[in-house]
């Protein structure tokens, strides 16, 4: 069962996080859920021990198990062309 919470972040962090989640084909909520589930399922003694880069790599490689939003053909086309412009 999903439940809603309210969190506050720096506006630039939110902007970058939304883009990262979108690039992974996820909503920001689902993306954060995956990261928090990973952190909650593993015991860390400090925040420095948390392998944030490993989470991002797992998600980008499709290793995470999570429901994702179905992208429309128009969204896929837009993302493809935008990725070509950035390079």
Secondary structure per residue as TSV (DSSP state, phi and psi in degrees):
chain	resnum	aa	ss	phi	psi
A	1	X	-	360.0	128.2
A	2	X	-	-81.0	144.9
A	3	X	-	-132.9	150.8
A	4	X	-	-98.5	144.8
A	5	X	-	-135.0	163.0
A	6	X	-	-116.6	128.1
A	7	X	-	-125.5	153.1
A	8	X	-	-118.1	131.2
A	9	X	-	-136.4	161.9
A	10	X	-	-60.1	140.4
A	11	X	H	-57.9	-38.8
A	12	X	H	-68.6	-35.3
A	13	X	H	-64.1	-43.4
A	14	X	H	-62.5	-44.4
A	15	X	H	-60.0	-47.8
A	16	X	H	-67.3	-39.4
A	17	X	H	-65.5	-40.2
A	18	X	H	-61.8	-41.4
A	19	X	H	-66.2	-42.5
A	20	X	H	-61.3	-45.3
A	21	X	H	-63.7	-44.5
A	22	X	H	-61.3	-41.8
A	23	X	H	-63.0	-26.0
A	24	X	T	-89.6	-2.0
A	25	X	T	78.6	24.8
A	26	X	-	-124.2	158.2
A	27	X	-	-75.8	159.7
A	28	X	H	-61.9	-37.9
A	29	X	H	-60.7	-47.4
A	30	X	H	-67.2	-37.9
A	31	X	H	-61.3	-46.5
A	32	X	H	-65.6	-35.9
A	33	X	H	-61.2	-43.6
A	34	X	H	-60.8	-46.5
A	35	X	H	-65.0	-42.9
A	36	X	H	-69.6	-35.7
A	37	X	H	-62.2	-43.1
A	38	X	H	-60.7	-44.4
A	39	X	H	-67.4	-39.1
A	40	X	H	-72.5	-28.7
A	41	X	T	-83.4	-7.1
A	42	X	S	-126.1	136.8
A	43	X	-	-90.3	122.4
A	44	X	-	-119.0	144.4
A	45	X	S	-83.3	-23.2
A	46	X	S	-153.4	164.5
A	47	X	G	-65.9	-27.8
A	48	X	G	-65.4	-24.8
A	49	X	G	-78.4	-16.1
A	50	X	S	-72.0	124.0
A	51	X	-	-84.1	71.6
A	52	X	H	-58.8	-42.1
A	53	X	H	-63.3	-33.2
A	54	X	H	-65.9	-38.1
A	55	X	H	-63.2	-46.7
A	56	X	H	-62.4	-42.3
A	57	X	H	-64.0	-43.4
A	58	X	H	-60.4	-43.9
A	59	X	H	-65.9	-43.5
A	60	X	H	-67.3	-26.4
A	61	X	T	-90.7	0.2
A	62	X	T	77.9	17.4
A	63	X	-	-79.0	-22.4
A	64	X	S	-70.9	150.2
A	65	X	-	-104.8	109.2
A	66	X	-	-159.4	147.6
A	67	X	-	-76.4	137.0
A	68	X	-	-121.3	161.0
A	69	X	-	-73.9	138.8
A	70	X	-	-76.3	127.1
A	71	X	-	-89.6	141.9
A	72	X	-	-78.8	164.1
A	73	X	H	-59.3	-39.8
A	74	X	H	-62.9	-40.5
A	75	X	H	-66.2	-42.9
A	76	X	H	-62.0	-43.4
A	77	X	H	-63.3	-45.7
A	78	X	H	-60.3	-46.9
A	79	X	H	-61.6	-39.4
A	80	X	H	-61.5	-51.1
A	81	X	H	-67.9	-35.8
A	82	X	H	-64.7	-36.7
A	83	X	H	-67.2	-29.6
A	84	X	H	-75.5	-32.1
A	85	X	H	-71.6	-36.0
A	86	X	H	-66.7	-24.6
A	87	X	-	-81.4	360.0
